[in-house]
Each structure stands twice: as C-alpha cells, then as structure tokens.
Amino acid sequence: MVKNILITGASGLIGTRLTTLLHEKGYRIAHLSRTTRSGNAQTFLWNVDKNQLDPAAIQPAHAIIHLAGAGVADKPWTKERKNEIISSRTLSTRLLYDELKKGNHQVRTFISASGIGYYGSDDSENFFTENDKTGDDFLADVVRRWEEAADQIAELGIRVVKIRIGVVLSEKGGALQEIMRPVKFYAGAPLGSGKQYVSWIHLDDLCNLFIKTLEDETLQGVYNAVAPHPVTNKELTYAIAKALNKPLIIPAVPSFVLKLLLGEMADLVLKGAKVSGQKIQSAGFRFKFEHIQDALKDLLVK
Ligand SMILES: NC(=O)c1ccc[n+]([C@@H]2O[C@H](COP(=O)([O-])OP(=O)(O)OC[C@H]3O[C@@H](n4cnc5c(N)ncnc54)[C@H](OP(=O)(O)O)[C@@H]3O)[C@@H](O)[C@H]2O)c1
C-alpha cells in the first residue's frame, strides 16, 4: 500500500529535501503550509495564529511529519519574535492535536522535529544523550515546550517520535552557508573561544533518519539526530576553509563583538553541546557521513 505522508513546514530546508527523498521511495506526499507556494506536492493550508487548519489535509494521511516553526536564526530575538518562535511550534502542534482528537483519520505515526538546543550548552567533553535533562536558556525552553506539545499526541494512541536535530549541513542554506560566506571572502575565523561544540548532521543523513523513524514502527520517543563525530567551532571553521581552499587570516572573532552585534542571539554561535547520535545507531540507522571532512567534501567540493 502506498502511504500518504503529510508534512508541515515542508517548504523549508529539511522539508524540501525530505519530500524529494520520500517521493523517490514511492510515498504520496502532501504539504500543510501557510501559503500555496510550498512546492512539489499537493498543498493544504493552515493558519496557526488564527487556529485554522484544512481538515482535508489530515483525513488521507497515514503519518504526519511536523517541521513547521519560525526560523530561530532568521530575525533578532525581540520579545515578539521569541513569542513567535515558541507559538509557531507549540500552537501548531496543538492545532494538529485538536484535529487528530476528532478521530476522523487514519494517522498512526506523528514525527516531530525538535532540536539539540534542548540540552542548553556545555563546553565539556561529555556527550549529551537523550536521557539528559533540559538546559536553562531560551532555546532549551522552546524545545521543552515543543516536545511537551508533541507528547500530548501520544495520548491519542498515535506513535510519536521526536527528533532532536543538530546543526544541519547543506549546500542549499542553513548554518553552512552562514559560516562559509566570510571564509570565501578571507574574513572567516573561529567564533569566541572556538571551543564550543557543533553537533552537526548532513542534510541527507537527517532526511534518511526521518525515513528510518517513519518506517520502523518499533521506534518511539526521542532520538538525537547528530553525526557520530561532533567538532568544535574552530575545527569546523578550519575544515570549511580547507574544503574551500581558502586561508584563515583572522585569528578569532571575540565573544563580546558577537554579543554586541547579535545580543542574546549570539548564543546560537557562542554556545554549543557535544551530543551523541548513538541511540539511533543502536536502532540500526547507519550514517553515510560520519566525519566532517566527508560531509564537507560531498557538499562543497564539486
Ligand atoms: N536546519 C537546522 O539546522 C535545524 C536544527 C534544529 C532544528 N531544526 C528544526 O527543524 C524544523 C525544520 O527546519 P528547516 O531548517 O527546514 O526550517 P526552515 O527552512 O526555516 O523551514 C521551516 C518552515 O516552517 C514554516 N514556518 C515558518 N514560520 C512559521 C510560522 N510562524 N508559523 C508556522 N509555520 C512557519 C515555513 O513553511 P511554510 O511557509 O510552508 O508554512 C518554513 O518553510 C524547524 O522547526 C527547525 O527549528 C532545524
């Protein structure tokens, strides 16, 4: 039987690639979006702020993959923006819950994006695992509330998987593009101490990990989505410079400069955590890109 998958936020970096890979595997894909411009699948509309969702999106779906959320690095963290970052995740999940609770559907699996921001930050050499507790900064609070909203869906008897995504590396956008830009113009440098860990994952590995949790119905609960070998910010910057064949001239960008420029948002680059991807590997998932050099070679060296 061909399975119908509904993806929210599918017009973004992860959803676009995931849609392509699921199509290649023969799945029927629909998108739930704020606009009809969401790309290569049938698109249904919702408006999270107005609590509106087209019920026709849910009825044919066998599984929902929930990626929607206002970008955490897209705009300055004003009070208003922080509220949007939270509500676009929690209220959207609640809207899906309310529709699923009505019962007129065949959804058996709900897979929610989550983030390794859950753990807060720590420069130590210890790996965070799924059993560790949440951190105490803004992003940790966002992720905790997002996961709590997803957990409510499990109360409806639906299998729920939460994927704590690391820093996604892609040639199409996201963190890699931001780090690469100054390196290309000979202005790249480690940020702050450079010792903060970047627990990264190649976009294709991430999408295949989503597909693994979709297809393996024994999996439920939380899984970190990070490659087995995290690197420090300094190691990542040097690896990118090497892959691009560009020298690094500036020794480092001091933390205070980034804090002046970005305010609290500087946390995104100055803080990090060394996160373990062992749990999903123990469940049988195999990463194609385990080491940063292999991922960057695939993404940057054409
Ligand atoms: N990329 C990463 O490194 C990373 C790391 C950790 C966690 N994640 C999480 O994984 C999810 C997908 O990541 P991504 O990189 O694909 O994100 P993305 O490129 O920013 O796409 C997210 C999508 O969410 C929808 N969206 C944006 N603002 C919204 C709002 N205010 N209300 C409702 N929907 C909204 C949009 O889809 P429509 O315009 O079609 O509605 C957008 O295309 C996100 O929730 C993100 O936080 C990503």
The ligand as a Gaussian input file, in Angstrom:
#p B3LYP/6-31G(d) Opt

LIG

0 1
 N       18.056000      23.410000       9.990000
 C       18.578000      23.164000      11.190000
 O       19.828000      23.250000      11.372000
 C       17.686000      22.756000      12.334000
 C       18.300000      22.396000      13.550000
 C       17.487000      22.046000      14.628000
 C       16.105000      22.050000      14.494000
 N       15.550000      22.407000      13.290000
 C       14.089000      22.466000      13.212000
 O       13.572000      21.660000      12.157000
 C       12.447000      22.304000      11.559000
 C       12.680000      22.409000      10.060000
 O       13.932000      23.065000       9.858000
 P       14.279000      23.826000       8.490000
 O       15.727000      24.121000       8.549000
 O       13.720000      23.092000       7.334000
 O       13.466000      25.184000       8.735000
 P       13.065000      26.313000       7.675000
 O       13.862000      26.195000       6.429000
 O       13.102000      27.613000       8.421000
 O       11.544000      25.944000       7.337000
 C       10.557000      25.926000       8.329000
 C        9.194000      26.027000       7.692000
 O        8.251000      26.293000       8.754000
 C        7.196000      27.101000       8.262000
 N        7.084000      28.301000       9.115000
 C        7.941000      29.345000       9.220000
 N        7.474000      30.263000      10.092000
 C        6.287000      29.784000      10.537000
 C        5.300000      30.282000      11.440000
 N        5.453000      31.462000      12.060000
 N        4.193000      29.511000      11.672000
 C        4.028000      28.307000      11.055000
 N        4.921000      27.798000      10.174000
 C        6.027000      28.527000       9.929000
 C        7.536000      27.515000       6.831000
 O        6.779000      26.707000       5.953000
 P        5.505000      27.325000       5.128000
 O        5.955000      28.673000       4.640000
 O        5.309000      26.326000       4.035000
 O        4.365000      27.397000       6.072000
 C        9.031000      27.184000       6.712000
 O        9.386000      26.830000       5.405000
 C       12.310000      23.683000      12.222000
 O       11.251000      23.664000      13.143000
 C       13.638000      23.889000      12.898000
 O       13.562000      24.658000      14.089000
 C       16.299000      22.754000      12.217000

